[in-house]
Amino acid sequence: MYRSLFPSDLFAELDRLQREVHGAFDVSPSIRGLGRGGYPALNVGTTASSIEIYAFAPGLEPASIDVNLDRGVLTIAGERKSREVSPASDERLSLHIEERFYGRFRRVISLPDDIAPDGVQAEYRDGILHVTVKRRESAQPKRVEIH
């Protein structure tokens, strides 16, 4: 989507801003968490044997990310340090848009009751945190043979 740095129509810009603010608060809560927003962006899916969570967080050190599982709630937290050029570091720079996130973050995901708390693995590679939460063996589908 193309957006001018300098709006020529103030009312059109106010209308766009109102839609963005309304969209930020128009969320659909579900048992799995909120459907949009937040940093890092998440993809959450399931398989028969696990729950797969992908957090898209480029530019982090793996040691700066905390992944915790407590009573069926998975928390991903950490801090992204600012290493970018900012107005404070360059007096000649006049910043108009700053979309890159930096600062502390925390995402919380409610998991179903059939997880195995000891079966959690996390890996961070190429800016993507991949967390796998295994399901209990008793919760996995089984084929019953007919005799």
Helices and strands as residue ranges (DSSP letters): H 10-25, E 41-46, E 50-56, G 62-64, E 65-70, E 73-80, E 103-110, E 115-125, E 128-135, G 137-139
